[in-house]
């Protein structure tokens, strides 16, 4: 899912923009929790982190530093599923101890 934060006028202070961005994502995360869509909570939290760093970097003229905040690649769905199965099997005693 791709979320788009509301546009903000250029005349606003950075702290106001960060506050508005935070409020937007906090509402979206709370809605996702209420709807029991926990997979969306993680995506929204990651999107907030990305968007707030981008906003600050752009406003401070430091976009050259954005590569330092690139998120680590997320394991594929298959790898996450395998990891869950391994944990469950180990907890049930079906796998030998490593």
N, C-alpha and C positions, 0 to 999 in steps of 0.2 A: 504494500500500500504506500502510496506517495501522498504526503500531506503538504499543504501549502499554507504557510502562515499569512495572515492578512497583510496587505501592503501598508507601509508607514510613510508619512510625509518626511522629506529630508530635513525639515527645520526642527525636528524633535531631538531632545537630548538622548544620548546613548542609554543612560540608565532607564529612561522611560520606554525605549524600544525593547530593552532586555526584559523589563517588567511585563510589558504587553505580550512578548513572545512566551515568557514563562506562564502567564495566565492562560494563554491559548492552549499550550500543551498540557498544563495542569487540568484544565477542563476536559480535554480530549482523553487524557489518561484516566481521570475519574469516571468518565462515561464508559470507557472500555472495561474498567474494573466492575462497574455496576452491571454491565452486560456479560460479565464472565468471559471476556475475550483477552485472556492473559498474553497470548502471543502478540497481540496488538500493543499491549503495554510496553513490552520490550522494544518493539519497533518505534513507538512514539518517543520513548526515552532516548533512544539512539538518535532519532531525528532531531530532538531538541538539542542534544549535545552538539551535533553537527551544525545546526542552524545558528546557535548562539555563538559558537566559535567563529563561524563565517561572518556573522553580523559584526562582531567586535573587531575582527581582523580588517574587514572592509572599512569600518568607521575610523579605525586607528591607522589605516594605510599600511597594514602589515600582512597583506595577502601572500607575501613571499614566504611567510612562516606556516602557511596552512598545511603544507605537506607533513609537518611535524605532528599534526593532530589526526592524521588519516587513521581510521579505525582498522583494527586487525581484521583480516578476512574471517568471515563467519563460516563455521563448518556447514557443509551441505545438509539437506534434510536427511539424506540417507545416513551420513555419518552420525548425526544426532540420534537417529533412530537406533542405529547399531550400539551407540554408547549407552542408551537407555536399556536396551535388551541385555547388554553385558552386565550393567549394574543390577538389574532385576535377577538375572541368572546367578550372579555372585551372591546376592543377598539370600536367594533361595537355596544356596549350597550346591548348585549344579555345575559350578566351575571350580577347578582346583585353585588353591591359593597361589598367588604369584610369588 
